[in-house]
Amino acid sequence: MIIAQNIRKSFGPLKVLKGISLEVAKGEIISIVGASGAGKSTLLQIIGTLDKADTGTVELNGIRIQDLSERKMSDFRNKHIGFVFQFHHLLPEFTALENVCIPAFIAKIGKKEAGKRAMELLDFMNLRDRAGHKPSELSGGEQQRVAVARALVNNPSVILADEPSGNLDSASAVELHKLFFTLRDTYRQTYVIVTHNLDLADMADRKLTIKDGLIDP
């Protein structure tokens, strides 16, 4: 599902990624760990087309993303990649259901179809009765589950999560971690999770460690 080869990235004189290569199979969950500043989030953003590598290639589901125009890359990202961040980034003026629908609307999916899909996901996450609530009326764990539903609404092939439980209490974090595996088993998406939470990292099918800009063998 994901093939990254010889990814290098520098910010000025600082070399962050120094030639990272990895492959992730369809339906696999991998975790990426390492010290702060090791380049974990940078790698995730490059895989997710939010940033560009200085050199190297990324292939997602057979598509070489660096060959796409900006417009096609944006469309590809919307339809094929779901993002979950440490901070949920829900829009405060919209309900949970409306927040989940937003990527579907961007993909020009009709309101009825988008709403049905969004409600199915909220139901799956035990949030049906919270669908009409705005983010300020939801707990931190509920907000993050809404953010996960939003990431899934377009049925993407790949879910990229950057410290997804970093802003949650321990009980909500455990619940979210279990949810990822339930979702994988249900929808067969591929997950790449950057985390400092070693419990979550150890639950993954594989754990990769980035050290000094490379994957530690």
Secondary structure, DSSP 8 states (H G I E B T S, - for coil): -EEEEEEEEEETTEEEEEEEEEEE-TT-EEEEE-STTSSHHHHHHHHTTSS--SEEEEEETTEEGGGS-HHHHHHHHHHHEEEEESS----TTS-HHHHHHHHHHHTT--HHHHHHHHHHHHHHTT-GGGTT--GGGS-HHHHHHHHHHHHHTT--SEEEEESTTTTS-HHHHHHHHHHHHHHHHHH--EEEEE-S-HHHHHHSSEEEEEETTEE--
